[in-house]
């Protein structure tokens, strides 16, 4: 599996708003915006020559439902796991950003570009300046691993001249299986908002 920007994009989508099945029979990307799914569809087709299926209104508890683009191919799923994509629930899985991405500045920059597309936020009520932030949920017993993931994202930002705040740790809703979960979040320092938008980009 050739390591290129298309593969980095797919890996990042699966790290954040995507999912690799625990039995490795399928991978998917989930979004409220079908246009985002179509971008993922094109990348997968270009990289693997695979055609998946759209599953509309396939998740979400609120009024706005999410949609999924699923690809069933066990061989590709196994290869994705081999190069560092975590399988199963990421909240209760110990994993890190693959070194082949971290050690390549171009790959690392593309990885967090997709990360912010999936998990980034810019809006915050009653504030004059935007607050660009990113967050994730991690089981309390894997808090150290979650903090390492956030630290690696901040390292990539730093390598692009962008400073971030410390990572905040907040209580999150307990999982149905009883596992305690923490919500991790940090933001870009206000002075570097424009630099972030210029260097990384913004989509929301």
C-alpha positions in Angstrom: 0.0 0.0 0.0 1.8 3.1 -1.3 2.0 5.8 1.4 0.8 9.0 -0.3 -1.5 12.0 0.5 -4.6 10.0 -0.5 -3.7 7.3 2.0 -3.1 9.9 4.7 -6.5 11.5 4.0 -8.2 8.1 4.3 -6.3 7.3 7.5 -7.3 10.6 9.1 -10.9 10.3 8.1 -11.0 6.9 9.8 -9.2 8.2 12.9 -11.8 10.8 13.5 -15.3 10.7 12.0 -14.8 7.3 10.4 -14.6 3.7 11.7 -12.8 0.5 10.9 -14.9 -2.5 11.9 -13.4 -4.7 14.7 -13.9 -7.8 12.5 -12.1 -5.9 9.6 -14.9 -6.5 7.1 -15.7 -2.9 6.4 -14.7 0.7 6.9 -16.8 3.9 6.7 -16.9 7.6 7.0 -19.8 9.4 8.7 -20.9 12.9 8.2 -24.0 15.2 8.3 -23.0 16.5 4.9 -23.3 14.3 1.9 -20.9 16.5 0.0 -18.2 15.4 2.5 -19.0 11.7 1.9 -18.7 12.3 -1.8 -15.2 13.6 -1.3 -14.3 10.5 0.7 -15.9 8.4 -2.0 -13.6 9.9 -4.7 -10.5 9.5 -2.6 -11.3 5.8 -1.9 -12.0 5.2 -5.6 -8.8 6.9 -6.7 -6.7 5.1 -4.1 -8.1 1.6 -4.0 -10.4 1.4 -7.0 -13.2 0.5 -4.7 -16.9 1.5 -4.9 -18.8 1.6 -1.6 -22.4 2.4 -0.7 -24.2 5.4 0.8 -26.3 4.8 3.9 -28.5 7.9 4.5 -29.9 8.9 7.8 -27.9 6.1 9.4 -27.1 7.6 12.8 -27.5 10.5 15.2 -29.9 11.0 18.1 -30.9 14.5 17.3 -33.0 16.2 14.6 -30.1 16.3 12.1 -29.2 12.7 11.1 -25.7 11.6 10.0 -25.0 9.6 6.8 -22.4 7.0 6.1 -20.3 5.8 3.2 -19.3 2.2 3.7 -16.8 0.1 1.9 -16.7 -3.7 2.3 -13.3 -5.2 1.5 -11.6 -7.3 4.1 -8.2 -7.2 2.4 -8.0 -3.4 2.4 -9.3 -3.3 6.0 -6.5 -5.6 7.1 -3.9 -3.4 5.3 -5.4 -0.3 6.9 -5.0 -1.9 10.3 -1.4 -2.8 9.5 -0.5 0.8 8.7 -1.9 2.1 12.0 -5.7 2.6 11.7 -7.4 1.5 15.0 -10.2 -1.0 14.7 -13.4 -1.0 16.8 -14.4 1.8 19.2 -11.6 4.4 19.4 -12.8 5.6 22.7 -11.8 2.4 24.4 -8.8 1.6 22.2 -5.1 2.5 22.8 -3.6 3.8 19.5 -1.3 6.6 18.2 -0.8 8.6 15.1 1.4 6.4 12.8 5.1 7.3 12.8 5.1 7.3 9.0 2.7 10.2 9.1 4.3 12.0 12.1 7.8 11.9 10.5 6.7 13.4 7.2 5.8 17.1 7.5 3.6 17.1 4.4 1.7 14.0 5.5 1.3 15.3 9.1 -0.1 18.6 7.9 -2.7 16.8 5.7 -3.5 14.5 8.6 -4.5 17.4 10.9 -6.2 19.2 8.0 -8.7 16.3 7.8 -8.8 16.0 11.6 -10.1 19.6 12.0 -12.5 19.0 9.2 -14.0 16.2 11.2 -13.6 17.3 14.8 -12.7 20.9 14.7 -14.9 23.8 15.9 -14.6 27.5 15.3 -17.8 29.0 16.8 -18.2 30.0 20.4 -21.1 32.1 21.7 -20.6 35.6 23.0 -17.0 36.0 21.8 -15.7 38.6 19.4 -12.8 36.4 18.2 -13.2 32.9 16.8 -11.9 30.1 19.0 -10.5 27.3 16.8 -10.6 24.1 18.8 -10.4 20.3 18.5 -11.8 17.7 20.9 -12.0 14.0 21.4 -13.5 11.5 23.9 -11.4 8.9 25.6 -12.1 6.3 28.2 -10.8 7.4 31.6 -8.5 4.3 31.9 -6.9 5.4 28.6 -6.6 9.1 29.5 -2.8 9.0 29.1 -3.2 7.7 25.6 -5.7 10.4 24.7 -3.4 13.1 26.0 -0.6 11.7 23.9 -2.8 11.9 20.8 -3.7 15.5 21.5 0.0 16.3 22.2 1.0 14.8 18.8 -1.6 17.0 17.1 -0.2 20.1 18.9 3.4 19.0 17.9 2.3 19.0 14.2 0.8 22.5 14.7 3.9 23.7 16.3 6.0 22.4 13.4 3.8 24.6 11.2 4.4 27.7 13.5 1.0 27.5 15.2 0.7 27.6 19.0 -2.0 25.9 21.0 -3.3 26.0 24.6 -2.9 23.3 27.2 -5.3 20.3 26.8 -8.4 20.6 29.0 -9.9 17.5 30.6 -13.6 17.4 31.3 -16.1 14.8 32.4 -18.2 13.3 29.6 -21.3 11.1 29.5 -20.6 7.6 30.8 -20.9 4.9 28.1 -23.8 2.4 28.2 -21.4 -0.3 29.3 -20.5 1.8 32.3 -17.0 2.9 31.2 -16.2 6.4 32.4 -15.2 8.8 29.6 -13.3 12.1 29.5 -13.7 14.9 27.0 -10.3 16.3 25.9 -10.1 19.7 24.1 -7.6 22.4 23.2 -7.7 25.5 21.0 -5.4 27.5 18.8 -4.1 30.6 20.5 -6.0 33.6 19.3 -2.8 35.3 17.9 -2.3 32.3 15.5 -5.9 32.0 14.3 -5.1 33.6 10.9 -1.9 31.6 10.6 -3.9 28.4 11.2 -6.5 29.3 8.5 -3.7 30.2 6.1 -1.5 27.1 6.8 -4.0 24.4 7.6 -7.2 25.8 6.1 -10.8 25.9 7.4 -13.9 24.2 6.1 -16.8 25.0 8.4 
